[in-house]
Amino acid sequence: MSGTTLPLKRRAPVRPARVLLHVFLAGTALAWLAPLLWAVFSALRPYSETSAKGYVSWPDKLSLDNFTNAFEQSDMMHYFGNTLLIAVPAVLLTLFLSSCVAFYVSRFDFRVNLALLLVFTAGNLLPQQVIITPLYRLYLLTDLPGITASGKLYDSALGLVLIHVAFQSGFCAFVLSNYMRSLPHELTEAALVDGASVWRLYWQITLPLCKPAMAALATLLSIWIYNDFFWALVLISTGENMPITSALNNLSGQYFTDPNLVAAGSLLTAIPTLVVYFVLQRQFVSGLTLGSSKG
């Protein structure tokens, strides 16, 4: 045995198709990152330098002055607070209402079960832009004295919260209903035999088992609502009430705009979404396929 040698494993030849695939993937990743890298490069350069030498030039110096100026000039902390005032209630209310619908359609059998779920899901098929005019008029005519500062849903955080809840509840109800169907029915049947009420079945038995699904949806909803620009632009007119995505207009002057300053402000605005993604990355990735199959 001592005189024998084990044969060496021959490496599999590298196939040209695999090399081309890796080159394509690397090129695609670089194409997606190019605008972000360009924004970082521009934000680190002063406007006086880029206006004299152009953006496609070697920088004389790089500094964080644009980030400091953007943070101070745009009053970013105030608008971050506005965004939290919209995003947190919208996420919590969407998860609560959609989980109630999902629990009802997944744990109880009745004739319009599927039809009710389809009604909630069909809302996602409607382009949001088609209801701008009627929704705008509805918000202007709705009086809520004592609830909003203006007395109307228009130009208020409550108006944005309600529109986000309306458009996101259908997707969440669909996902949660599929997840709840995968839970064993014996749990709820045993609780019913023991005399548990419907609310207790939902709150103390079913909902705790849906924590993975709820965490994934909370991550997705937080990012979607935070990044919303369309509805904030349509339904908010007062600059002080705008969320952070719409408040970048404060960095644009009437006669002059510093693109490097705007790039720095945009990067600062994106930081919370990056933090949410990296902290809850596992839930975010699982949320991409959540509810795609029924157990």
N, C-alpha and C positions, 0 to 999 in steps of 0.2 A: 504493500500500500504506500510505503514511503517513496518508492520510485515513480509512482504514477502522478501525473499532473492533471488538474481539472481543466477542461477546455474553457477558453475565454469566450464570454458572450459577445457576439457580434452586434455592433450597433446597427439599428435599422436605418437604412438610408433616408435622408431628408427628402421628402417629396416636394417638387416645385409648387404644387397646389397649396401645400401647408405654408410654404414661405410667402406665397402671394396673399394668403389669408391673413397672416400676421402683419404684412405690410399694409394691407387694406385696413385692418383694425387700428393699427397705429396711426395711419393717416386720418382716419375718421375721428379718433380721439383728439388728435392735434387740431383738426378743423373745428371741433366743438369747443376746445379750450382756447383757441386763438383769440376770439373777442374778449374773453376774460383776461388773458395775459396782456392783450393790448390796452385794456382799460387800466390794469395795474401799472403798466409802463407809463401811460399818459398821466395817471394820478400822481406818480412820483416825480414828475417834471414840472417846473414852473411854467406859466403861460408865456412869460417873456422870452424864454428860450425856444419853445416850440413855435411861437409866432415868427421868430427871427430865422430859425434853422429848419423849421418844418418838423412834422412828427416822425418822418422816416429819416432819422439822423442819430448820431451817437450822442448821448446825454453828457453835459458837462458836470452835472451833479444831480443826485437823487435825494429827496427829502420827504418828510411826512407833513410838510406845512399845509398842503392841500387838504389832507384828512382833518387836521385841526381846524382849519378855517371852515370847511364844510360842516363839521359838527357844530361849530359855534354860530355860524351865520344862518343855518337852517333851523336852529332851535330844535335839534333832533330829538332830545329827550322828551319834549312836549308831544311830538308826533308819535314817538314810540308808545307813550302812554295812551294816546288816542287809539292806536292799533290794538293794544292789549284790551282796551275797553270794548272793542268790537270783536276781536278774535276769541277771547276766553268765553264770554257768554254764548257766542254763536256755536262754538265747538261743544260746550256742555249741553246746550239746549238741543242741538242736532242729534247728539248721541242719545239723549234721554228719549226724545220723541221717536226716533227711528228704532230704538231698542224696544219701545212699547209696541210699535206696529209689528216688528219682526217677531216678538214673543206671541202676539195674538195670532198671526197668520201661520206660524210654524208649530205651535203647540196645541192649537184647537182646530178641529175639522168642521167646516161649514161650507155652504154652497159657493159663496162669492169669495172664498179664500184666495184663489189665484187671481181673480179679477181685481181684488183690492191691492194686491202686491203689484200687479201690472199698472194700476193707476199711479202708484208712487214712483215706479220705475220709469214710466212714460215721460215724466217731467224732465228727465235727463236728456230726452231726445229733442226737446224743444230748444231751439237756439235762443239764448238769452237776449240777443239784440232785437228780436221781433216784438218784445213787450216793452220796449223803452218808453214809447209815447203813452200808452195807457197807464203804465206804472208811474210815470212821472206825474201825470194828471191826478192819479189816485193819491199819491203822496202829498201833493199840494193841497188837495181838498180834505184830507183826513185831519181832523182836529183832535189833539190829545193834550188838553190843558193840564198843566201840573206834572206831566210825564216827561215831556221833552222841553228844552229851553225855548224853542221857537213855537211850541204848541202844535207842531205838525210833524209828520214822519219825515218830510223832506228836510234835508240839512241837519240830520240828527243821527247819532250812533245807533239808536234803536231801529231806524229804518234800514241801515246796512245789516244789522244783526238779523232782522226778519227775512231779508232777501237771501242771505246766505243760508239760513235754516231752510227756507223753502226750496232752494235749488240743490242742497246737499243731502237732504233727508231721504230722497228716493234711492240714491246710490247706497247710503248706509243701511237703509231698511232691507234692500236686496241682499247685501253682503251678510248682514247679521241674521237674516232669516235662513239663509243657507247654512250658516254656522250653527244656529240653534237646532236645525233639523238633524244635525249629526250627533246631538246629545241624546243619551238614552232616555226613552220615554218612561222607563221604570221609575226614574227619580221623581218626576212630577206625579205619576200615578200613586206612588207610595205616600207622597206628601198629601195628596188629596184624600187618601184613605185615612190618614191621621188627622184630617180636619183642617188642613192649611187653606187659607184664602187664596184667591187669584193673585192679589198683590204680594203675598208672601212667596208664592211660587215664582213670581217674576223677580222680586227684589232680593230674596235671601237664598234662592236655589239656582235659578237660571242665570241671573246676571253675574254672580261671582265666577261661574264657569266660562263666561264669555270675555274674561279679562284680556286674553291675547288678541282677540278680534277687536275689542274696544281700544286697546293700546295702539294697534296698527291704524285703525280709522282715525284716532285722535291725532296721530302723527301726520297722516295725509291731510286731514282737515286743517290743521294748524298751518301747514305750508301753503295750501291752496288759498285759504282766507287771508293770510298775511300778504301773499303776493298779488292779491286782487287789486287791479287798477281801474278796471272798467266801471264797476258800480260806484266806486268812490268818486270818480270823475263825473258821473251822471247825477248822483243823488246828493252830493255835498257841494255847496256853493261857498260857504264861509271857510277861509283859509285856516282859521284856528281849529276847525272841527275835522280837518282832513287827516286820514291815516298817513303813515310814513311813506307809502309808495306814491302818493299824490303830492306830498309836501316838498318833493325835490324841485318843484316849480319855484320855490323860494330862492333857489340858487341861480335862477335865470333872471337877468335884469331886463328892463324895458328896451334899452338900446344896445346892451352888450352882455354876452354870456361867455363865461370862462369854461370851455369844454373840459379842461383838466380838473376844475373844481367839481363839475357835475359828475365826472367819472369817479372821483373820490367819494362823493356823497352816495352814489349808486353802490359802490363797494361796501360802504358802511351799512347801507340799508340791507344788503344781502347777508350780513354776518349772522343775525338771529336765525335765519333759515338754515345756514350751514351748521350752526351749533345744534339746532334741533335734529338735523339729519345725522350728524356724527354721534350724538348722545343716544338717539333712538334708531340707529341704523338697522338693527335687527328687525324691529317692528316695521320699519319703513319697507324693507325688502319683502318681508312676509305679506305686507299689505298689497303688494303688486299682484299677488296671485290669490289673495284671500277671497273666498266665495266663488272661485272659478269652477269648483266641483262640489257636488252635494254628497255628503257622507252617507 
